[in-house]
Amino acid sequence: MDFQTKYSKRHLNGTIYIATRRVLEEKLRSELESGAGELYLRFKAPFAAYDIEKIAQLAGELGEIYVIRFKVDFRNESRGYAFLQYIDASLQAKAMEVLKQRFRDISLDINILPSRNLRELVMITSAGTCLTPLKVYQQMLKLCSFNSVRVYEYRPNTYMHVFSYVNNEAATLAIRHIRTNILLFGSAAHVSWLRTNQTLDHDDFVTECCQQLDSQMKPESNAESCSCFTFSRPQVEEGQQFQGNATTCGIMQLNECKEEL
Amino acid sequence: MNEIIQDKFIPQQLLYFVAGRRCCQEFPCTFRSTEHDIFQQYARSLGLLTQRMFSNGEMIKVFKRTCRHYLEEPKIMTFSPATAINILTMLGRTTNLGKDELRLSSDFIPQRACVAEIMVPHLPFPTIKPPTQRIKDDTQRNLLKQFPGYSFMDTVMQMLYKQRVVVFSADLSWDKSVYMPLLIFEDCEAKKTNAKIICIEKENVLALHNSKRLAHYFAEDLGETVGIQLPHSSNISSETHIICSTAQYVLRSLTKQKCLNISHFIVNDVDLHDPYIDVLLSELRIALTQHQNLRVVLLCQMADARKFTEFFEEGTEFIPKEGAPKTAPSISYLGDIHSRISVAGIHKGQDIYKETPEVYRTKTPRNEQMDKCLEAYEEFGSDLSIRPFLYAVNYDLVPVNYRHSTTGKTAVIIAAQHNNPSHLRVLLYMGADPYVADEQLQNAITVAASMEKNECIDILNSFSLRGNAIKSAKPEFVDYDLIIDLFYLLRTKPEYPSGNILVILPTYYHIVKLNYMLLSHYMCGKLQEFSIFLLHENMGVEYIDELVNARQDTDKVVLATDIVESLPLQVSFKYVIDTACKQYFVYNCSNYCAEHRYEWVAKDCLLRRESLLDGAASDTQCFRLLSKTTFNMLTESSPAQLQRIQLDKICLTVKALSPHKIISEYLGQTISPPPVINVHHAVQLLKKIEALNEVEELTWLGCRLLDIPVPCQLGRMLIYGILLQCIDPVLTIVTSLSTADPLSIPFTEDIDSLWDRFTIYIQNLIKNERGRLADNQFSDHFIFLRLFQDWQNSQKSKMPILYFTNEYDFILNGLMEQLSFIRSNIVSSLRAANLIHFRGTMTMKNLNVLSGNWHVVKAALTGGMYPNICVLDVNKSCLKSAYSERMHLHPNTVLRDFLEPFSSSALNFRSPWVVCTKQRNYILYATMVLPMAVAMFAGPSRIRNSQISPSQNDNVNIYIDEWLWMVMPKTVAELVIKTRQCFYDGYHEFLKHCSDQDKWNADSLLMVNQGLINETLAKVFENEDLAVGFSKTPNIHYHPIVKLPTTYLLTVNRHFSWNQEIEDSKDILVKRPLSSYFDVHSHFIERQFFVLHTKETCEDFYKSSSTPFIESVLGKFARPIESPNRHIFVILYKKNEDEMLSISRAKTINGVFTLKEYFRNVIPVYEIIEACRSISVSMPNFDGRLICSLIDKRVGNLIMDLFAFRHHWIHKR
């Protein structure tokens, strides 16, 4: 592969990236970044035989690769899966047909699936601690950036926070970061992935009683009247790391929400 | 020929031995086995003891009568029938029963590993190419121009073209480690030549920090032009031209690829002689012969760098003349510091505890015993009668200033009474203080004067002339009180303008302790405000970031170890307090063990530390906490570490680098060749644990140990932990052994002056606490486990605790933070070395199946600690070991009580075998283990037939190694040997194939067998333990997910820093003119105290009290009187139990009145009333009907002091 001009290769801890060097326009890039047309490649054990450059080479024949993320262990041998994205996201379907065969031709057994692109994490903080959702939110802002958060009180004083991230990779980094700092969210807090079949995507509603919070996270009237609130988009101050979108935060019973789905 | 050997040679050898200094000697296989009998006969006729040994063939060991190594008789080992059945069943199931004769297949012998097969972690270095041209912007150009050596740069580059080795020597402020790579890179870019620059640092954090700064120059993220490669973090791409790493890591990668593809090596801090850097230099010298175009740049801070060019036999030195003019700081030594402090008249707080009566003195048997010693001495006054006292001081940590419980006399006073100058001299030399007064208010000096004996008076006079710096006369005791005094000088006296202060301490433990002391003084409002930052080796890079990104206008106090000497910081220091000592890890070849030793640093090191002061500022000061005379006696340059450390890891590294060279030959050619005896010992040890085979080749074990960042023996313990499926507790023990022990028994010098009267009491309590944690398991290693678990449980239910209770708590949290940091580091390395897998049968979960079983953990310890095994000799009532002549039990261990003679501790021994961690001739930490565990896991992995010989009554002797010798019934021996074989089969299989993860998937048979063996062993060891009388173990729980706050100290220091508070009250700042707020020159803080009544516990109170509540009960009173110079404190009082619970500072932040909790403890009111009486303050009345009331300032201050300087052990309830 042409690593001088066309592609760049990078190794960051447990991932090897081969990414295009092309500068893409803003819209396309943000689409791709949030996982448009991502493919999930699953290898068969033993994994040592799978070589990233060979795979990238072959995949590159179909179209220009945006990025291929190859997960490796400490020996730089594959951990059994990789992610592939073309600049042209519409190649996804074609790739699933063609590539599998092409790989088989060079006797690589690779299963190609559309990526689920899991990018939502569930964090449950429990009753008994004095952690209000607001505190969790503020703590989380300090920890790492996320796109949005939705909060459900599914048992009295037990909250479920759904954090969503720009893509799977960001979420992966975040979950590791949160796990090491889980103690910040109280003793009973735990965090896990939100599987696609449990998605809670359709519920970004605003209830009647919710009060608007300003950018300082201060309620405009007295906060004690009800414990639910929404935030307007925080103004991103200069030098601040926060890259969130509109952040909504509603509180409701989880079972209600399931009925909605 | 035979006759010559028999008649001449053998007697001659033996006579040489008799005449020689050694107490015992092995006579190896040069004699044919038929001659062994003759040999033994001759030896006996000379009155010597002999023993047949089996280690790589039969040999004879000869002992003199006095030798303490000799095991007169083998230790007996048997086990119960139930155990036999268990083992038989197990062997049956693992299909090992049928084969009667021992299998001697080739893979049973430790095999030579193929070095090429050991993988190199991470990517090979990317290909080399010229950097792409880019346009520099102004900031980059300006950055380059800031380099003090910018004007010389052409010269240096010219030199690099002419010479392949350039030594660049300049002090830290030149920031060479950042600028040199940049300049070389720029040059390559301009000339379009290939650039691949490797920058080598001493420590991981240094490399991380450096790489960040380099990337900052290119305005890029890490992983583009600048990359990093470290064991657990790598970030590198095809564009990378500058790679930061550590010497250890680079050496590890060089085992496979020699310096191909690299244009420049920049090695930082070569003058510090880090052992790995020294080895790397040899490797570079070899590389230079093979690669014509390689360039090596060595950076150092020393005046004379010729030794490096001499070592490379080429190259030049470049030592620039002074870059910027520097003003020399004023340097003060101990005497000067003491006089300055006494002139300044410092008033520290904590008066309150000064009068605490010594009611604790009379209670314990230890006191009674010491009283008897003193009484006997007082009665006779002879040399003989002082001996027990001196023994207790030297070996049992009794303070030399011990005061008799009733008369209050110290040994010095008695010596003065008896008018015995030689005793007086000895006692004073040992650090006795002649000013301590007895109950009649007489001290040694007044007593001597009343006796009118000139000699004693002279001795005492000359002592008082030398000053009172007993504590500071030894490098191992850091005088915290003096440092605190200095802080009072610098932070309260107007003649010392405020500025950043750097304190250099020997170890992390000292940092944590001083951190608490400073915080408690500062939080009482007695010092001007500052923020504390910490720098040490085992920290995340966030600690450095916190310091570098701190606000400019804060006064920073940096507590650092010697890492600060190689860390260029953009912080200008006005004061340096240098303890001038350092902890070295020194190998002592006379007793075969490495020990931590505190020593004064050399003069060059002091100079480096001095140069950390801001050169541009005019009135910088450096305080060295050593006396001028000591300073004059220091050596010019520090010794190279390679010559002193234990060389086990180095030997393995060297062997991996050049497998065809003898280790001692290779090390002999390094820049600082270590003593041959050290190398020899290290190689012997490695052979003994089978990391090297008999012909000094790496075995598979050796290969695996290379990648575990702990000493070899501890690494091997981890491997046993993995194989016995109890990795978690073993990890905890291994990590605890490599960090400071929070429960070690302190010397009186370790205790602050406030409490050192209570030394004995504190020591007893700590000893009791150790006893409680050990819970009759006769193990110090068990204490580590329990302590870690207790701490973990206390963390589990809480957020990182941001209030203080007392010093011990704080230190414990700090030490545990480091422990969990190192622990997770080790886990990552084990994963990286493929010893723990992500899937299959070797996952973390699977390897912890037996983690709750202490009996198995003990077995793992036995295997891992070998050859550090001692055995009890009942007749002589002493401990014997293969290595040391005399083994003492340190007062630390739970195997003996204070002042207990060994013969009575030995009565409690459940088993004669003890595995131990040694320090000199002391057993510092010991664990009593079963004979069966020793028979199973000690010694080489293969027991040969020749190591077994029949004895009487159907018994057999087993010579496990040349020293361990056991006798057991034949049936038992058979079972043991077979189980051993079974286990070690799996052991070798695992070591050889662990990097092949697919072999260990879920349906693999390998681990199933192992699991079976372990299960049986667990059962068997448990039965046997109970049978010999160990009490039942308390549960040790294993937590699958460890939830630990990672940066406790960082959080705490941030939480209590001024810096943070400014941030919080930004709004107020805007309204207020800045100057008045920051003008803290005049240090007058007024303090007001409120008492708040509560019925709840402290925790509930802070959880439930809402802002409006606090506002309503407190805000209306406190708000109007609050000002920057008047602090409001709130004391929480629980009336129904008459206790003070907590003290917090109240402050208006962002318009909200909030409480920040400072200290939490339980202080009964009667204590406060007593304290008031002692300093004659009118007694307060707390039973007012109001919820909240203002109290007298003096009483408030007193309560604050009571909270801030509480002692964990003394005030324990």
Interface residues (C-beta under 8 A of the other chain):
Chain A: F3 S8 K9 R10 H11 L12 N13 I16 Y17 A45 P46 A48 D73 F74 R75 N76 R79 T129 C130 T180 N181 I182 L183 L184 G186 S187
Chain B: M119 P121 H122 L123 P126 G223 H232 S233 S234 N235 I236 S237 S238 E239 Q795 K796 S797 K798 M799 P800 R831 A832 A833 N834 F838 S995 Q997 D998 N1001 K1043 L1044 P1045 T1046 K1103
